[in-house]
């Protein structure tokens, strides 16, 4: 017995040791850098500190408590979710779109993550392509938009996970799939981006207190900040963008890591830098983004010329110095949002414009005319507007100086053209390394990173914006039908719309309030947010705002002139002539139709006298046979309609047999017969479609679910 007890005790110790090894192996596979984490002072800012799973942070939240409705989800993203779920896969919205929905903001885009592998995702959609090397995703084209779909399997491969994860005991209300979601969330950049949302069950999955961070407006990493930024230095730019857009605060750990690792962004590809900077400057948070970039010494790497200018002006401590660049992008922020972004060419044009003024400062009236012509698209109207509001132009030292006396029209043409040429030449400083280093000689005490990330193609697009001010600007006579912004064209980078908004931004900066609508936009935003806050919960921060801009009206447009009166009279006369002609045509059509029905009535009566019995029998048989066929093919609702039509046919034939045929009977017969033809054509077309799809649908009840899944995918692929 003693030996047996000793053996049992040994087996018990062995089983405990094996369990301990299994748990340690799980921690090692989940966190490949866990040993390194323990060697540093991690503080309390990161979610993962010891490699253990903190189940107390796991929460499942009802999306309806945040006011999230299905109509707020992009239609293309909803289609992708439904198609993946119909194939038996789990699919969720993930990342920033869930964060913005909780904050009641318009998401920039909707990203999807699924249990399907990338090849499986691609096969289920007609237009889908797998892109990316380091972290591949599938880009699905739906409804003229693109939905980026990632796979849980990709993350597992990236972390080196080879075996199926296992947790011995899950918390109450959670399942094994929650471990998969949690594991994926641990590889996100920030807690506020680690949320998952399943719209089909109205559930938001939070494994890192992300909602708490949103309520407290705090930005936290899921692992120690320096390790997170070392893994992907683009997270530094992303963190600055999120803080600028959502007004989030940094912890000391994140701020310190950003200062130490800011130089690592120089290793990023130029295309990646262009994308990240575009997200910062085109979506309504450009001014705070530039401020944060300057604070963390990153602006000097991305835009060394502008950073040197700002640093120089801040040292002078002048009340009007160093603010024009920030004012320009603040004016831009008043016009664009995540739901209505601008094209990248707009902020590149603003940088080139400001760079030109630093290189060669201009008088206030010249700059005002330059912007007014861009805004109006017409030389005469632009000059007239500038002269009317010349006293309202602000002075920004050193970019803009006080106007020295009056300027003639000929001299004004020359100086506006020279400024346009100067702006075009300044674009080279943003795209060419040699031009940048030459321009930096203006600031001998400041280092030059030599980094340029704006592409040559972008430079060409921006250069075209100013061509109209160089090629005979005096003959420029285009005119806008409306002075409201077309955000569809602006987002696509349409030259004329970008030029118009560029002029508006400059005018709002150097002469605020002279353009009707600028103050209205701001007031509408405040009013809409105030109304929204009454209905929203504490978690719902911000608001979805639809911009309602007043149409710009010149002062002279309020006075009607002779040409307007002539146009009005011509329009009224044209309307009366068209109305009279329509009445005559309608009267003629009625007479022709009446005569045609009389002729057909006479023919019908003649037939009923000679062939009454035989005709009635054949047509009766034909109608009854068609009725039987329709009962087999059509649902009950259509059967009732068809039976009513058939009864009308039988009544009509009965009346014909009795010699009672009228115009009403003939018209009913024609209408019913045309309805029969349409139904037959529709049925034939439906049958042909079924044949093309691979034959008739199976009638076996067991095969119906599979057929339904296949049909949804096939229909989407078409």
C-alpha positions, 0 to 999 in steps of 0.5 A: 500500500505504501508503494502504491501511495508513493506511485500515486503521489508521483503521478500527481506531481508529474501531471501537475508538472505537465500542466505547468509546462503546457501553460508556459508553452501557451504563454510563450507562443502567445507572446514571443517577446514576453522575456524581453518585456519582463526586463523593462519597467513596463508601468501600468499603461500597457494591457499585457504586463506578465503574459497572463490572460486578464479575464476581468477585462473581457466584456460583451456589449450591446451595440444598441446601447451606443445608438449603433443602428444597421443603417450606420454600417456601410452597405458594401461592408454589410454585403461582405459580412453576409456572404462570408457568414453564408459560407459558414465563416465567422466575420466581424467588423474590426478596428477603427470603424467600431471605435468611430461607431461607438463615438457616433462619428463617421468611420473613414472605412470599414474593415472586416476580419474573418475565420476564412483564409485569404484564398477562401475569401477571394473565391467567394467574391467576383472582384477580389485581390490579395495584396501585401507581403508583411501582412497580406489582406484581401481587397474586395470590390463591392458597390464601387467601394473597397472593403479590406478583409483580413484573416485570423489565420494570417495573424496566427502565422505571423506570430508563429502559432502552429498548434490549436490554442487551448484554454482550460477554463473560460469565464462564464458567458465566453467560449473558445472563439473568444480566445481567438478574438482576444489573441488577435486583439493583443496584436493591435496597435492601441486599445481603442482599435482592438474592438470587434463588432458582429452586427448580426447579433448586435454584440461588441467584443472588448477584451482590453477595456477599450470602451473605458479608454474611449470614455476617458479619452486616453490612448494606450498600447496593448503591449509596452509602448516602446516594444509596440513602436519597435514592431511597427514604427508607423504606429507613432504616426497613427497614434498622433493622428488618433490623438489629433482627431479624437483629442486623446491624451498620451501617457508618459510611457507613450510620449517618452517612446515617441520621442526616443523612436521618432527617427525610426519613421525614416525607415518607412516606405515613401508610399506608406509615409504619403498614406499616413500623412494624407490621413492626417491632413485630408480628414479634418484634423490637419492643424492639430496633427501638424502641432503634434508632429512639431511637438515630437520632432517629427515634422522636421523629418517629414517637412523640414523646410516648413518645420525650420520656418516654424521654429525660426518664427517661434524664436522671434516671439512675434504676435503674428509670426509662424501662424499662417501655416496653421491657419491655412490648415485650420481653415481646411479642417472647417471644410472636410471630415472623415465622411467628406475628405479631400484629395491629397492634392489639396494639402500638397497645394497648400504646402506649396503655396505657403512655401512660395510665400516664405521664399518670396513674400507678397503684398496682401492685395496680390494674395487676395486677388490670387485666391479670389480668382481661384475661388471664382474661376473668373478673372473679372469677378475675382478682381472685383471681389478682391478690390471690394474686400481689400481692407479685410486682408490680414497681415501674416509676417513674413509671408504677407506684407502690407499693400503699397498703394493701388495696383493697376490691372496690367500690373496685377495680372503680371504679379498674380501670374508670377505668384502662380509660377512661384507656387509651381516651382515650389512643388519641386521642393516637396518632391526633389531631394536636391531642390529641398537641400538647396532651399534649406540654405535659407535656414543654415542652423537647421538640419535637413533630413533629405526626406521627400515622399510626395510623388512626381505624379502628385506634383503634376496633378498639383501643377495643373491647378495653377495653369489657368493663372499662368496661361493668359489669366485675363481671359479666364471666364469660367463660371460656377453654377453653385458655390457649394462644395461637391465633395464627391469631385473633391475626394476624387481630386477633380482639378476644378473643384480642388482649385475652387476649395483651395481658393476658399481656404486661402480666402478664409485664412487671409480675409475671414468672413468675407465669403458667405457660408464660412460662419454658417458652417461653423454654426451648423456644426455647433448646433447639430452637436448640441442637438445630438448631445441631448439624445446621446449617452455619455459614451457617444462623443462627437457627432455625424454632421451633414454640412449645409452650406449657403450658396454664394451670391454676389451683391450684383446678382440681387439686381435683375437685369434686362437679360434676365427678364428676356430669359424669363419671358422666353421660358414662359412662352416656351412652356405655354407652347409646349403645353398647347402642343401636348393638349393637341397631341393628347386629343388626337391620340384619343380620337384615333384610339376611339376609332380603332376600338370602333373598327375592332368592335365591328370585326368582333361582332361579325366573327360572333355571327359566323363562328360563335360556337367554335371560337368560344369552345377553343378559347375556353379550353386554352384559358383553362389549360393556361390556368392549370399551368400557372397554378403549378408554377406561381405562388398563391398570390399570383394564382389569385391574380391570374384566376381573376384574369382567367375569369374575365376571359371566360366572362368576355367569351360568354358575352361574345357568344351572346352577341354582347361585345363592347369597347370595354370588353375589347380593352379588358381583353387586350389588357389581360392578354398583354398581362398574360404575355408578360407573365409568360415572358417573365417565366421563360426568362426565369427558367432560362436563368435557372438553366444557365445557373446549372439546372433546376434547384433541387427539391430535396429538403436536405439540399435546400440549405446548401443550395441557399448558401451557394445561390447567395454567393453565386448571385453576388459573384454575378 
